[in-house]
Amino acid sequence: MKKKILFSFILFFLIFSCGSTEVVAPSNIEASDPDEDNPNRVEISWSPVDGAGIYYVYRSESESGTFENVGFSVTSDEDSDGDTRYYFVENFEEGEGGTYYYCVTAAPDKDISSESARSSVVAASTYSGSWTEPKEIGSASILKLAAGSSDLYAVYCSSDTSSDLGIYKYAEDEDSEEDDAEKVWTSIDSPGSTNGSLDNPFSVLVIDSELYVVYNDQASTAGGKLTSKYYHDSSDDEDNPSFAWTAYGSEAFNDVAANGIDAVESGLANDIYTIFFESSTVTFYKNSGSSGSWFEIDITSESFINNAGSLRVISNNNTPYIGYEDTTDGGLYLRAYEDSSLQADGNVSTSGIDDGNVAFVSGTSAIYAVYFTDSGSFEAKSYEDSVWSALTNTDGQPTVKTGTSGSLDSAWYNGYLYVFYLGSDGAYVKYYDNDDGWQSAQKNGGVITSASAGSLQLVASDALYAGYIESGKAYVRILE
């Protein structure tokens, strides 16, 4: 009787074991690069598993997040080496681009309770942007970009003490008879010469599709005095435009050559604010758009004027903000100019800042500060509800090359913060996503240009434009 029971147990064990073959987790999982013709298509592949009859695919928006089942696969094919691989394809809608994380399990049949452990995780990017070939603008050591709703201006000069400002405009071809005319590059007249040997000897902005330049006018004196001009159609005949440079307010409106110039439009009447150094003194001017006159805003009582560096001025909700580095005690500040005075708060960071590598950006609902510290780290913060907070998702965060002024710029585009920065092996553009961290602004994540580039510029309108100087020449690339 005992032998019969023992035989029955062995037979039952063999039958049960054959019907519940355990399978291991899939291996050699790979993600394909976005296809040029199908940029929002993700393809995951892996090696077959012995005993597997079905594979389940899981996806998460972060590598350490919760993975949810998005489908299964029983499809296989041979790769270029003749090896069998299984595949899973997922298509996203336009605008859903980003980086996603996948893993795969195996099971002997459709009973998901018998699936294997999960495979390793692989990332797949669906972002469809790509950069145009570089447009060579001209020989230069300084470059500034400014964009209107659909136009781009590239303004540049050499390091000569009396250098003509060169200007290119990128806009729809005005001679085209097509309703949707293509954009072309056109050289336009120079407003004059500036002192290119100074640090930041001019600033540019676009107001109502017209280019404004604030610069050291070498025609005023040998040293140059600050002048503002705008390029506009001075003709009353719409069929025969006549574009020319006209002084905006009084010419040479400060007493000595300006350095570190920055300017911004702010307010409801096209007011222009400009900030600059006269020698080592910080000077702040406003031009009222209704009258076109310049007047100085007295900030001499402010303690920061004796130890400020890398001046910036931006606008948010029709309020101008002055940004600067504290060159004595270290740290970074952005202070609002409200009620005819600079506000006392505004400390962004107490860290020492890498000289010339600071960008402030006005976003949809927040202000952003992006900068390199003296220790070589990259930091990005947002300002909401009167509080500065670090962007917490550091996935893919830029690794920067410090010590070179002008190796960082930033812009707000399509609802994201974009950063153009110089790394150790090249210059890159990335954007920040709260869920996915820092993502490449182009498919396959290639470099924009080499690590020897400088004077990095990033501006946005109907497209994202990246400008830089390399080997003594200015270039512009466009994200399409």
Protein Blocks (a to p, Z undefined) as FASTA:
>chain_A
ZZmmmmmmmmmmmmmmmmmcccdddehiacddddfklmmbccddddddehiabdcddddf
bfklccddfbdcfbdcddfkopacddddddddehiaccddddddddfblclklpccdddd
ddddfbfbdcdddddfbdcfbdcddddfkbccdddddfbfbdcdddddddddfkbcbfbd
cddddddddfbdcdfkbghibccddeehiacdddddfklpmnopadddddddfbfbfklc
cdddddehjehkbfbdcehiacddedjeopacddddehjaccdddddfklopacdddfkl
pmklmmcghiadddeehiacdddddfkngpadddddeehiacfbhpfbfcdcdehiacdd
ddfkbccdddddfkopacddddeehiacddfblghiacddehiehiaccddeehiacddd
ddfkbccdddddfklopadfbehhiafbdfkbghiacddffbccddddeehiacddddZZ
